[in-house]
């Protein structure tokens, strides 16, 4: 089953403007499949293969000159010395759309890109499927999606989430983490990852996380950065523009994929999920990650935040548009409407904000309506067109 990816059209546009495009994202997010299907006129080389690396390393300039003008190098972090040669060749040819690089270890690649290809490369991110891409290919029931997650193999091969994610996480920890950082005790890192899962939707407290794991605060900070860089988690920063210093300044912790979280929390079925203490946080994570994936897959830099005052009044999600206008969004995992859903949106300050502010609630009920200028959006309508928010 081939599912069209939203980012494909953006990548084609970038090929017309840059000699090199770089596609990164978490392992098994579908990078190789996308590149081979969308850019069939490019010659493909997988640099995980030792024989391919040896062939290129023997004579990089000769290889690049003879291989053609359209080349894909997958898992490019395995041959970082190639980047300098690509820089020279692309400068000599003075044309766009020459090379496509991809890889899951983005921080190793980004370092090389900043050194060798700055100004010549368009950097792009492919995350697991978003709901727009899955429409017509999967049942978009929120509880099922929280459990199954969005990794392509789960949907392409119809693999049960409880079979896929433990193996995926083991591979990630034993292969990527060991490669990227000298972590002696992988069991401790696994515990740290599980503790992060138990804190989704919460303000990040590094001291508490470090104490519960049995590591130093500096180690916890380094491991959070590692999880961010490998697209396992993201930190939602507080929105502070034009607000005073009473606002909370620490980020909130979320995962890019709810299937990963569910596996770490050992939630295997909808019955367990519906009574789990993190059900509301998981639905919140699902919605916010969908907003971020949609923006990333359109080639945009996510402008998504949260808002919270020191007195505890909080809005789950603030979306800042390119125009500067804002959408304040509350996310509720309930099927029975309550006016309490509107409370924090009503309290959200609008004074001294020289921009349009829209307010909305996304909930699990079936109705989409408007109450007191606040749009109430059902999950189904959000999935159908999340640009409506």
C-alpha distance (Angstrom), angle and dihedral (degrees) to the residues before:
residue distance angle dihedral
X1 . . .
X2 3.82 . .
X3 3.79 114.4 .
X4 3.79 118.3 -166.5
X5 3.79 112.6 -120.6
X6 3.81 120.1 -138.9
X7 3.78 93.1 -136.1
X8 3.82 94.0 61.5
X9 3.81 95.3 87.0
X10 3.80 91.2 47.7
X11 3.81 91.7 51.4
X12 3.80 90.4 52.0
X13 3.80 90.1 52.7
X14 3.80 91.5 49.5
X15 3.81 91.0 51.4
X16 3.79 87.5 61.0
X17 3.80 91.2 54.7
X18 3.82 105.7 36.6
X19 3.81 134.6 44.7
X20 3.82 89.9 -138.7
X21 3.80 132.8 33.3
X22 3.77 123.2 -168.8
X23 3.80 122.8 -154.8
X24 3.77 118.7 -167.0
X25 3.79 136.2 162.9
X26 3.80 139.8 127.8
X27 3.77 120.7 -40.6
X28 3.84 112.9 -82.5
X29 3.81 94.5 14.1
X30 3.81 89.8 129.2
X31 3.81 103.1 -95.5
X32 3.81 96.8 137.3
X33 3.80 93.8 44.9
X34 3.80 91.7 49.5
X35 3.80 94.9 48.4
X36 3.80 95.2 46.4
X37 3.79 93.2 47.0
X38 3.79 99.9 41.4
X39 3.80 99.8 36.2
X40 3.78 101.2 40.6
X41 3.83 91.3 148.8
X42 3.82 90.3 65.4
X43 3.80 121.2 86.9
X44 3.79 109.4 -119.2
X45 3.82 126.6 -139.5
X46 3.80 123.6 180.0
X47 3.79 108.1 -151.1
X48 3.79 92.0 -163.2
X49 3.81 85.4 79.4
X50 3.84 110.7 89.9
X51 3.82 92.3 -151.2
X52 3.82 92.0 55.7
X53 3.80 91.4 48.2
X54 3.81 91.2 48.9
X55 3.80 92.1 48.8
X56 3.81 92.6 51.7
X57 3.81 95.1 41.1
X58 3.80 92.0 54.7
X59 3.82 91.5 67.0
X60 3.84 113.8 -3.4
X61 3.80 96.4 174.6
X62 3.79 93.4 46.1
X63 3.78 91.3 47.3
X64 3.80 94.8 49.4
X65 3.80 92.2 47.0
X66 3.80 94.3 48.8
X67 3.81 101.4 37.0
X68 3.79 95.2 70.0
X69 3.79 139.2 -105.6
X70 3.83 98.2 -76.7
X71 3.81 115.1 59.5
X72 3.81 136.3 161.4
X73 3.81 118.9 -157.4
X74 3.79 110.0 -168.1
X75 3.83 121.0 -160.2
X76 3.79 86.9 13.2
X77 3.80 93.3 176.5
X78 3.80 87.3 79.7
X79 3.81 91.5 70.3
X80 3.82 105.8 32.0
X81 3.82 94.1 161.2
X82 3.81 87.4 68.7
X83 3.82 90.9 72.7
X84 3.80 95.2 73.3
X85 3.80 91.2 51.9
X86 3.82 90.8 48.8
X87 3.80 88.2 53.2
X88 3.80 92.1 54.2
X89 3.80 95.3 43.9
X90 3.83 94.3 46.0
X91 3.82 90.7 49.5
X92 3.80 91.7 50.1
X93 3.81 93.9 49.6
X94 3.82 92.8 46.8
X95 3.81 93.3 -156.6
X96 3.79 136.2 115.0
X97 3.79 128.7 -120.5
X98 3.80 97.6 40.2
X99 3.82 106.3 127.3
X100 3.79 138.6 23.3
X101 3.80 117.9 -163.2
X102 3.77 124.5 -170.9
X103 3.77 137.5 176.9
X104 3.77 143.8 144.1
X105 3.80 97.8 -131.9
X106 3.77 94.4 76.8
X107 3.80 98.9 170.6
X108 3.81 92.7 57.1
X109 3.79 90.0 46.9
X110 3.80 94.9 43.4
X111 3.78 90.6 55.0
X112 3.81 90.8 54.0
X113 3.79 92.3 43.4
X114 3.79 92.6 52.7
X115 3.80 89.3 50.5
X116 3.80 100.4 43.0
X117 3.80 112.1 15.2
X118 3.79 106.3 32.9
X119 3.79 110.1 146.7
X120 3.80 92.4 12.2
X121 3.79 100.7 71.8
X122 3.81 138.3 67.8
X123 3.83 110.9 -145.7
X124 3.81 116.3 -147.7
X125 3.81 136.1 173.6
X126 3.80 129.0 -143.2
X127 3.79 113.6 -162.4
X128 3.82 125.3 -176.6
X129 3.81 117.6 -71.7
X130 3.79 119.1 -57.2
X131 3.80 123.5 -146.5
X132 3.81 91.7 -103.1
X133 3.80 89.0 60.6
X134 3.80 93.9 44.7
X135 3.79 96.5 51.6
X136 3.79 107.8 120.7
X137 3.80 91.9 13.7
X138 3.81 102.9 67.1
X139 3.79 141.2 20.0
X140 3.79 105.1 -97.8
X141 3.79 96.5 -150.2
X142 3.84 105.3 148.6
X143 3.81 95.6 -136.3
X144 3.80 91.9 50.3
X145 3.80 91.3 46.6
X146 3.80 92.1 50.5
X147 3.82 88.3 56.2
X148 3.81 100.2 37.9
X149 3.77 97.6 40.1
X150 3.78 121.1 -163.2
X151 3.80 108.5 -82.5
X152 3.81 109.2 135.8
X153 3.81 97.1 -126.4
X154 3.81 91.6 57.7
X155 3.81 89.5 58.5
X156 3.82 101.4 30.1
X157 3.79 95.6 49.1
X158 3.82 97.3 28.1
X159 3.80 91.3 -123.8
X160 3.80 116.1 172.0
X161 3.79 111.5 -112.6
X162 3.83 91.7 -126.0
X163 3.82 88.5 57.8
X164 3.81 97.3 43.7
X165 3.79 107.7 42.6
X166 3.83 102.1 50.8
X167 3.83 89.3 53.8
X168 3.79 91.8 43.2
X169 3.81 92.2 51.9
X170 3.79 92.7 45.3
X171 3.80 90.6 52.0
X172 3.81 91.5 46.5
X173 3.80 93.2 50.5
X174 3.79 98.5 40.5
X175 3.79 97.2 40.1
X176 3.79 111.5 26.7
X177 3.78 100.4 29.2
X178 3.78 94.1 46.2
X179 3.81 89.3 48.9
X180 3.77 96.1 47.0
X181 3.77 103.1 40.5
X182 3.78 132.6 19.7
X183 3.80 97.2 -116.8
X184 3.78 108.9 166.7
X185 3.78 98.7 -170.5
X186 3.81 109.1 48.9
X187 3.79 89.9 174.8
X188 3.79 89.5 63.1
X189 3.79 90.3 49.1
X190 3.82 89.8 51.0
X191 3.80 89.1 52.7
X192 3.80 89.7 49.5
X193 3.81 90.5 52.3
X194 3.81 91.7 50.6
X195 3.79 91.0 49.1
X196 3.81 88.9 52.7
X197 3.81 88.6 54.1
X198 3.79 89.3 55.2
X199 3.81 89.8 55.2
X200 3.82 101.5 53.2
X201 3.77 113.0 142.7
X202 3.81 91.3 17.6
X203 3.78 129.3 114.3
X204 3.79 107.5 -97.0
X205 3.80 111.9 -104.9
X206 3.79 106.4 -175.4
X207 3.79 93.8 -175.6
X208 3.79 93.2 55.1
X209 3.81 92.0 43.7
X210 3.80 91.9 49.4
X211 3.80 93.3 47.7
X212 3.80 93.0 49.3
X213 3.80 91.0 49.1
X214 3.80 95.5 43.4
X215 3.81 96.1 -121.0
X216 3.80 135.9 112.2
X217 3.79 122.3 -88.3
X218 3.81 90.0 -115.6
X219 3.80 90.2 54.4
X220 3.81 90.6 48.9
X221 3.79 89.9 50.8
X222 3.81 91.3 49.9
X223 3.81 92.1 48.2
X224 3.81 92.0 49.5
X225 3.81 88.5 53.3
X226 3.79 89.1 49.5
X227 3.81 92.2 52.3
X228 3.79 90.1 47.8
X229 3.78 93.9 49.6
X230 3.80 92.5 50.6
X231 3.83 92.1 49.4
X232 3.79 97.3 -114.3
X233 3.80 96.4 117.6
X234 3.78 137.3 14.5
X235 3.79 129.5 -158.6
X236 3.79 116.7 -133.8
X237 3.78 107.7 -145.0
X238 3.82 122.9 -144.8
X239 3.78 117.6 -103.2
X240 3.79 108.9 -121.7
X241 3.80 109.1 156.9
X242 3.82 110.0 132.8
X243 3.80 91.8 -3.4
X244 3.77 125.5 114.5
X245 3.80 128.9 -111.8
X246 3.80 94.5 -90.5
X247 3.78 88.3 87.5
X248 3.80 122.4 106.2
X249 3.82 109.2 -107.5
X250 3.82 102.6 -165.5
X251 3.83 121.4 97.2
X252 3.80 127.1 -116.5
X253 3.79 122.1 -122.3
X254 3.81 124.2 -121.4
X255 3.82 137.8 158.4
X256 3.79 123.7 -126.3
X257 3.80 90.4 -134.4
X258 3.81 126.4 39.6
X259 3.80 91.6 -158.7
X260 3.80 88.6 66.2
X261 3.81 90.6 50.3
X262 3.81 93.6 47.4
X263 3.79 90.6 51.2
X264 3.80 92.6 48.9
X265 3.81 89.6 49.1
X266 3.84 90.4 46.3
X267 3.79 93.5 -123.5
X268 3.80 105.2 155.3
X269 3.82 106.3 166.6
X270 3.79 142.3 28.6
X271 3.81 92.9 -109.1
X272 3.80 91.0 59.9
X273 3.79 91.1 41.8
X274 3.81 94.7 52.6
X275 3.82 92.2 58.2
X276 3.81 97.7 36.1
X277 3.80 116.5 119.6
X278 3.82 89.7 -128.5
X279 3.80 96.6 51.0
X280 3.81 92.7 108.4
X281 3.81 91.6 46.2
X282 3.81 90.8 48.6
X283 3.80 91.6 53.1
X284 3.81 89.3 47.0
X285 3.81 89.0 50.6
X286 3.81 90.1 49.2
X287 3.81 93.7 53.7
X288 3.81 96.9 42.9
X289 3.80 93.2 46.4
X290 3.82 88.6 50.6
X291 3.80 90.8 54.1
X292 3.80 91.1 49.0
X293 3.82 94.3 45.5
X294 3.79 90.9 50.2
X295 3.81 91.4 53.2
X296 3.81 94.0 44.2
X297 3.81 92.7 48.5
X298 3.80 89.4 54.0
X299 3.78 89.2 55.7
X300 3.80 94.1 -106.0
X301 3.76 129.0 134.1
X302 3.82 106.1 -118.1
X303 3.79 114.6 -109.0
X304 3.80 98.2 -170.5
X305 3.80 125.0 135.9
X306 3.78 142.6 153.8
X307 3.80 129.4 -124.7
X308 3.77 127.3 -141.5
X309 3.77 134.1 160.3
X310 3.79 123.3 -149.1
X311 3.80 89.4 -108.3
X312 3.82 89.2 65.8
X313 3.80 99.9 -103.7
X314 3.80 104.6 140.9
X315 3.79 141.2 176.2
X316 3.80 113.3 -156.2
X317 3.78 99.2 -140.5
X318 3.81 137.1 13.7
X319 3.80 116.1 -168.2
X320 3.80 116.0 -162.7
X321 3.79 114.0 -157.2
X322 3.79 125.3 -147.0
X323 3.81 86.9 -105.5
X324 3.81 89.9 57.6
X325 3.80 93.1 -110.5
X326 3.79 117.2 135.4
X327 3.78 137.7 -136.7
X328 3.80 115.0 -158.9
X329 3.80 109.4 -156.7
X330 3.79 133.7 -168.9
X331 3.83 118.8 -165.9
X332 3.80 119.2 -153.0
X333 3.81 127.1 -177.9
X334 3.80 93.2 -155.3
X335 3.80 132.1 111.5
X336 3.81 95.3 -159.9
X337 3.79 113.9 70.5
X338 3.79 119.2 -124.7
X339 3.79 127.4 -174.9
X340 3.80 86.4 -133.0
X341 3.80 85.4 76.6
X342 3.82 87.2 72.0
X343 3.79 98.8 45.3
X344 3.81 101.2 92.6
X345 3.79 92.8 39.7
X346 3.79 89.8 55.2
X347 3.82 89.3 49.4
X348 3.80 92.2 48.7
X349 3.82 104.1 115.0
X350 3.78 118.3 -117.5
X351 3.79 100.3 173.9
X352 3.80 117.1 109.7
X353 3.81 90.9 15.7
X354 3.79 107.6 121.0
X355 3.80 93.9 -162.4
X356 3.76 141.9 76.5
X357 3.81 114.7 -86.5
X358 3.78 122.3 -159.3
X359 3.78 120.6 -169.2
X360 3.79 126.9 -155.5
X361 3.79 144.5 164.6
X362 3.80 123.0 -147.9
X363 3.79 112.0 -157.2
X364 3.80 142.0 162.2
X365 3.79 95.7 -110.3
X366 3.80 122.4 106.4
X367 3.81 99.2 -120.2
X368 3.79 129.3 90.0
X369 3.79 113.1 -165.7
X370 3.81 143.7 130.2
X371 3.81 125.8 -103.4
X372 3.81 121.9 -179.6
X373 3.82 91.0 -15.9
X374 3.81 90.2 -54.1
X375 3.78 114.9 120.1
X376 3.81 114.3 -134.0
X377 3.83 107.5 -153.8
X378 3.79 124.8 -169.0
X379 3.80 119.2 -136.9
X380 3.82 89.9 -114.4
X381 3.81 92.7 55.1
X382 3.80 91.3 44.9
X383 3.81 90.0 54.1
X384 3.80 91.4 46.2
X385 3.80 92.6 55.2
X386 3.78 119.6 -5.6
X387 3.80 89.7 178.7
X388 3.83 84.0 77.3
X389 3.79 89.1 80.9
